[in-house]
Amino acid sequence: MLEHIANIYTSTLVSTLTGWKGTSGSRKTELPEQEILLFDRELCSECRTVRQGVTELNLDVMIYPCPEEGTRFKGMLEELSGSTQLPFIFDKNTGKKLIGKEAILEYLFSEYGQKDVPAKYTSQTFNGIFEPLVEVSIETLRLNKGKKAKPSKEPEQPLTLYSFESSPFSRPVREKLCELELPYKLINLGKQQRADIGPAGMRLHTGPYKPVKGSKREAFLSKYNEVMVPFLIDPNTQTELFHSKKILSYLNREYATK
Ligand SMILES: N[C@@H](CCC(=O)N[C@@H](CS)C(=O)NCC(=O)O)C(=O)O
């Protein structure tokens, strides 16, 4: 129990260190028809910046985790991109293939946000001076979780995770999915209005919680009676789970082989 509290506490510190970027999501409701594939590593600064942008644009992506020493998606990555550099995206809607956070964010904000990349993702002062320091602090706080591959069983079908990038409870789950090289559909439920702010059950509003009309949050609420992330769906075992601690135990039990 204490270990899990420390896990969430340090994850909250990481969200603070990264300025809570990747918390809010646009109110745009229509989603692209086809998948956007993102090859990434949870504990990687460039990949994190891309995921922050993806949350802000309210997009969903199919994640192929490529931790250090991981082999499961290396061949697929090399075949699609001609390189093993991360992050890499392949947008099936447009056929676009891009490597690196600058190119990816420029493309995603222009294609799906019809705007330039917000300054918070391109700040030279932050990138040049503070980013390396912040990254070392994050790696230390998170004890390098989400960086290196661990032995695991390969699932037949990808999993689904509801999350948003800065969510302190969701980060440990994404780290675990990455270490175990489990592919998953990442559905972002970023905060779209004031009423969405606050932990589940303690939102900063009075009266019944009403998500933005037509949003993914509204669809989630009508299906599950509450909006809370992380939420994991594993079609391989017909499992649906709330709560970070339960999800971590489930993933360890079901997929870790050492
Ligand atoms: N006990 C839950 C707590 C989850 C939780 O409070 N998650 C926050 C995000 S970090 C949430 O869902 N907030 C409500 C919202 O985003 O609408 C767990 O361990 O997963």
The ligand as an SDF file (V2000), in Angstrom:
LIG
                    3D

 20 19  0  0  0  0  0  0  0  0999 V2000
   -8.3890    5.3780   -7.1710 N   0  0  0  0  0  0  0  0  0  0  0  0
   -8.2110    5.7630   -8.5340 C   0  0  0  0  0  0  0  0  0  0  0  0
   -8.1440    7.2750   -8.6490 C   0  0  0  0  0  0  0  0  0  0  0  0
   -8.1780    7.7270  -10.0780 C   0  0  0  0  0  0  0  0  0  0  0  0
   -8.3700    9.2270  -10.2490 C   0  0  0  0  0  0  0  0  0  0  0  0
   -8.8110    9.9560   -9.3450 O   0  0  0  0  0  0  0  0  0  0  0  0
   -8.0610    9.7110  -11.4480 N   0  0  0  0  0  0  0  0  0  0  0  0
   -8.2450   11.0950  -11.8010 C   0  0  0  0  0  0  0  0  0  0  0  0
   -7.2290   11.5100  -12.8400 C   0  0  0  0  0  0  0  0  0  0  0  0
   -5.5860   11.3740  -12.2530 S   0  0  0  0  0  0  0  0  0  0  0  0
   -9.6160   11.2520  -12.4220 C   0  0  0  0  0  0  0  0  0  0  0  0
  -10.1380   10.3200  -12.9930 O   0  0  0  0  0  0  0  0  0  0  0  0
  -10.1950   12.4620  -12.2930 N   0  0  0  0  0  0  0  0  0  0  0  0
  -11.4960   12.7450  -12.7960 C   0  0  0  0  0  0  0  0  0  0  0  0
  -11.5530   13.2860  -14.1590 C   0  0  0  0  0  0  0  0  0  0  0  0
  -10.5230   13.4060  -14.8560 O   0  0  0  0  0  0  0  0  0  0  0  0
  -12.6630   13.5720  -14.5750 O   0  0  0  0  0  0  0  0  0  0  0  0
   -6.9720    5.0810   -9.1090 C   0  0  0  0  0  0  0  0  0  0  0  0
   -6.0960    4.6490   -8.3440 O   0  0  0  0  0  0  0  0  0  0  0  0
   -6.8920    4.9000  -10.3330 O   0  0  0  0  0  0  0  0  0  0  0  0
  1  2  1  0
  2  3  1  0
  2 18  1  0
  3  4  1  0
  4  5  1  0
  5  6  2  0
  5  7  1  0
  7  8  1  0
  8  9  1  0
  8 11  1  0
  9 10  1  0
 11 12  2  0
 11 13  1  0
 13 14  1  0
 14 15  1  0
 15 16  2  0
 15 17  1  0
 18 19  2  0
 18 20  1  0
M  END
$$$$
